[in-house]
Amino acid sequence: MPRSVWMLAVARGVNQLGAFSVPFLAALTVARFGVSPATGGLVTAAFGVATVPSRLLGGRLADRIGRRRSIVLGLAGCAVAQLAIAAAGTVWQVLAFAVLLGLVYEIYEPASQAMIADAVGPADRARAFGLFSAALAAGSTGAGLIAAAVGRWDLRWLFAIDAVSCLLCAVVVRRVLPLDRPRPGGTRRGAASPWRDRALLALLGCGTLYAMVFTQVTVALPLSMTRSGLDAADAGILFTVSAVTTVAGQPLLRIGRLAALSTPVALALGGVVLAAGFTGYAFARGLVPLVLATVVWSIGELLIFGRVYAAVSDLAPPDARGRYLSVYGLSWGFAGIAAPVVGTQLLQHAGVTALWTSTAALCLVLAALQFVLVSPLLPDASDDGPSADAVRTETAPAPAVEGAA
């Protein structure tokens, strides 16, 4: 891997070491102000709404002002917003600062992903994104343990520590990564519009279901554990187990048969493994069974993450990678709106078993859609993918927001 990929992975690993606050946003609101879990879910949903324009802004900034500047700008904004949440004295203040956090939260993601796609060729992108995922997971191993320890003391400290990690990451990125220049054509209005690429839109639809699953985990798992008689902070232990599994499981991606799978087949297999893990959550009682179920669904995540981001990067022309990745990243914004509300409502009115059974069913739907929706539109697995200089010309109708994108 090029030096820039390793340095970015290290920087984001530092950031991820403290990136445990958002999963506890609903729990913080409930514990500090005595509101219902559904109200806590609405606060998190407001954060999710704000991430939608944040992601689009991040993609445009990555193509307009460069990757490094966009990463530093987004991380600094996150630090300010999280310190404000930690200091908030009312539910309304938490809500306002959660929206502010959402507006800056996704700025650095498209830029980070585009920097990786720029640095490596198509044949190495899945492995490069796997390395990036492993670095984030390595940071999460420490993050989960810190969350489990500090969360028992005061959940507000989670947001303060996360803010410090954002600032440290911004400093590392600023000092060790070279200043990149926008590619020609990356700022032309309407040039290489991702909204006209039907393959990307198919991946976006499936990616939204994938993001729904993981947003459900981060938001509902702490609340679910309290319903099962465990401490909400114990969710940090499960997040750590997931991170360790992701790091330790990286050699699985190099197994001949797995590596040779086409993208739709690999994504479908990952969805089935996810379903098995969340079925375990539905019926597990006690921390040890939950740990075993976490290992299973984390293997499913491992099979999906690198493949799907490599597929999106391969679809994009070089001058529009930031925008392509930001449009795909809207899946996390859409999920951030829906999953907190759906998950907390299911938990409050139907219980733990119904919550995780429905999540497992959603994973099976995701697996089936890879063959129905994605496979017919992606380039044939035997191809090397589109030319680096090609501009895709597929003609799906553009949504009304195309101009803003």
N, C-alpha and C positions, 0 to 999 in steps of 0.2 A: 504494500500500500504506500502511496506517496506520503511525504512528511506532513502535508497539510491535512490529510485525512486523520493521521495519528494525533496531530496536535489538536484538531477540532474534537476528536473523540475524548482526549484527556480533559479539555476545557469543559465539555458538556458533562463528563463524569463528575468533575468538581461541582458543577451546578446541580447535578442530580443527587449528590450527597445530601443536599438540603432540600430537595424538591419533594416534600411530603405534605405540604400545607393544604393544597386544594382538596385532596380526598377527605380532609377533616373540616372543610368549610361548613357543611351542614351540621356536623357534630359540634363544632364550636358554637354555632348559632343556637342550637338546642341547649347545650350545657350552660352557656353564659347567660342567656336571656330567658330560659324556661319556656320556649315556644315548642310547638308540636314538630315532629319529624317532617310533616308535609310542608310546614313553613320553612324549615331548614332546606328542604329540597327546592323550594321556590327561589331562595337566595342563590343556591348553586345554579339553578336554571337561568337566572338573570346573568350570572357570570358566563354561562354557555352562550347566551344570545350575543353578548358583547364580543365573544371570540370570533364570530363570523366576519364582521368587517375587519377585525384585527388580522386575520389570516390573509384576506385579500390585500390589505395594505402591506403586509409583510412580503408577499410575492411581488408586488409592484415595486416596492423599495429595493428588493434584492436585484431586480433587473435594471433599476434606474440609478441607484446610488452605490450599488455594490454589495457583496455578501457580508464582508466584515463589518462595515458601518451599520448595516441593518441588524446584525446580531448584537452589537454593543448597545445600540439604541433600545432594542426590545428588552434586553436584560436589565438595563438601568431603570426603565419604566416599571418593570415587574418589582424591583426592589422597593421603589417608592410606594407602590400600591399595597404591597404586603405589610410594610411597616405601618401604613395607615389602618389596615384591617386589625393589626395587633393592638393598636391604640384606640380603636373605636369604642364608644360608650353606649351606643344604642343599636337596635336592630336595623334602623334606617341608615345609620352610618355604615354598618357592615354591608348593607345592600349597595349603597353608593360606591363604596371602595371596591366591592366585588365586581361591579360593572367596570370601574376604572381598571382593575386588574385584567379583566377580560379583554379590554380594548388594546392592551399592550402585550398580552400573554403569548399570542401566536406570531408576533412580528419576527422573532428570530428563527422559528421553525423552517419556513420555506427557504430562508437564506442558508441555514445549516445544510439542509438536504440538497439544495442546488450546488453548494460548494463541493459536496461529495460527488455528485453526478458530474461536475466539471472536471474533477481530478482523475477520474478513472474511466476506462472504456466500458462498453456495454457488457462484455464478457465478465467483468469483475464487479459490476455494480451490486449484484445481490450479496456478494461476499463483503463489499465495502459497507453496505447498509447493515449487514449482520454484525460487522465489527462495531459500527456506531451503536447498534442496539445493545451489544454486549457491554460497551462502555457505560451506557446509561444504566444498564442493569447492575453493573459493578458498583456504580454510585448508589444505586437503590439498596444494595445489601446493607450499606451503612445507614442509609436514610431510614429504612424500616426499623432498625434497632434504635436509632435516635428518637424516632417517632414513638416507639413503644415506651421508651424511658421518659422522655420529656413530656409526652402527652398525658402521663399520669399526674404530672405536676401542674401544668397549665397549658392548654391547647394554644394559647396566644403565642407562646414561645416558638411554636412550630413555624409560624409566619415570620417571626423576627429572624430565626436562623435561616429560613429559606431566602429572605432578602439578602442576608450576608453572602450566601452561596451564589446568588445572582451577580452581585458586585464582583466577587472573586472571579467568576467565569468571564465577566466582561473585561476585567483587567488582563486575564490570560489571553483571551482572543485578541485584544488590542495589541499586546506586546509580541506574541509569537506568530501570528498569522500575517502573511503579506497583504498589503492593501490591493484589492482587486479592482479592476475597471469594468464598468458595464459593457456588455457586448453590443456591437452595432445592431440596430434594429430592435433592441429590447425595449425601447420606450415609444415606439410608433403605435399610435392608437389603432387598435383593431388588428395589428400584425400578429399572425399565428395565434388566433384566438382559441384558447382552450375550450371555450363553450361550443365550438363547432366540431370538436373531436368526439365522435360517438363512442370510441373505445374508452376514452378518458371518462366520459359521462357514465358508462357502464361500471367502470371501476369505482367511480364516486358513489353510485347507488349501493353497490355491495360494501364499499368502505364505510358507508354510514351505518350499516348493520353491524359491521365489525367494531366500529367505534362505540356504538350503542352498548355492546357487550362489555367493553372495558370501562366505559364511563359508569355503567351499572356497578361494576366491581368497586371502583374507587369511591363512589358516592355511597352505595348501599351496604358494602361489606362491614364498615364499622358499626352502622346501625343494626345490621342483621346480627352481628355478634352479641350486641347487648340484649337482643331479643332471645338469644340462645343461652343467656346467663354468663357470658364472657365479658371482659372489659373491652370497650371500643378501641383502646390503644393496642390491644392484642392483634388488631388488623395489621399493625406495623410488622409483626412477626411474619404474617402470611405474605405481605408485600416483599419482605426480605427473602423468604423461601422462593417466591416467584423469580426474584432477581438472580438468586444463586442458580436456579434451574436454567435460566436463560444463558448465563455465562457458561456453566458447566456443559450445557447442551450444544454449544457451538460446533463441536466436532461432528454432531449428527448431520449437519448440513453438507458435510464433505463425503458422506457415504454415497457410493456410486449410484445406487438406485434412486435415492432421494434427490440427489443433485440432477439426475437425468429427467426427473418428472417435468412435464410442461407446467407453465405457470397456473393455469386453471386447475389441474389435477392437484398440484401442491397446495393451493389455496383451499380446495375442497377437503383434502385430507386434514389440513389444519382445523377447519370448521368442525369436522367430526370429532377430533380429539378435544377441542374446546367443549363440545357438548358433553362428552364423557366426564370431564372435570367438573362442570357445573351441575351435572346430575349428582355427583358426589357431594357438592355443597348442599343440595336439596335435602339429603338424608343423613348427612354427617351430624353427629352430636359429640362435641368435645373437640379440643384443639388438635389432637393427633390426626383424626380423620380429615379435618379441614386442611391440615398440612399436606396429606397425601393427595387430596383432590386438587390442591393448588399446584403441586408438581405436574399433574396430568394436564391441566389447562394451560400451564406455562409452556409445555412442549408444543401445544397447538399454536400458541402465540409465536413461538420460535419459527415454526414452519411458514407463517404468514408474513411477518413483518418485512424481512429483507426482500422477499419476492415481490410484494406488491409495490414497494417504493422503487425497486429496480424497473418494474414494468411501466410505471408512470414516467420515470426518467427517460426510458427508451422511447416513449411516445413523443416526447417534447423535442422541438428544435432547440439548439443551444441558446438562442437569444430569448427564449421564452420559458426556460426551465423553472425560474422562480414562480411565474404565473401558473404553469401547469401544476407544480407541486402545491401551490397555495389553493388552487381550485380543488384538487384532491383532498387537501387538508380541511376543506369545509366540512367534510364528513365528521370531523371531531367537533366542530361548532354545532352542526345539526344535532349530533348525539348529545352534546352538552346541554342543549335546550330540552330535549325530550326525555333522556334517560333519568335525570334526577327526579322529575315529576312522576314518571311512570314507575320507577323503582320504589320511591318512597310511598306512593299510593298503594302499590301492590303489597309492600311490607306492612303498611298500617292496616289495610283492610283484608288481606288474604293470608299473610303470614310468610314465614321464611321459606317453607317448602314450595309454595306457589311462585315466589320470586325467582328462585334458582331453577325450577323446572321450566318456567317460561323463558328464562335466559338460555337454557340448553336447547329448547325448541328453536329459538331464534338462530342459534349456531347451525343447526341442521338446515334451516332455510337458506342461510348464507352458503353452506356447502353446495346445495342443489343449484343455486343461482350461478355458480361458476360455470356450469355446463350449459345452462339455459341462456344466460345473458352475456357473460364475459368471453367464453371460448370462441363464439362465432366472430367476434370483433377484433380480438388480439391478433397480431402477426403470427404466422405459423411458427411453431417451436423450432423448426429447423432453420428459420431465417435468423440472420444476425440482428434483425430489428431495422428500423428506418435509418436512412442515412443521416449522419450528424448534421448535414446542412439542409436536409429536406424540410419543407414546410407542409404539414398535413393539410389536406383539402377536403376532408369529409364535411358533409353538409347537413348535419343535424340542425334543426331550428334553434336559434340562439335565444336564451331567456332574456327578459327585459333588463336584467342587471348586467348584461354584457358590457355596456359602456363603462359602468363603474368598475368592472374587473380589469 
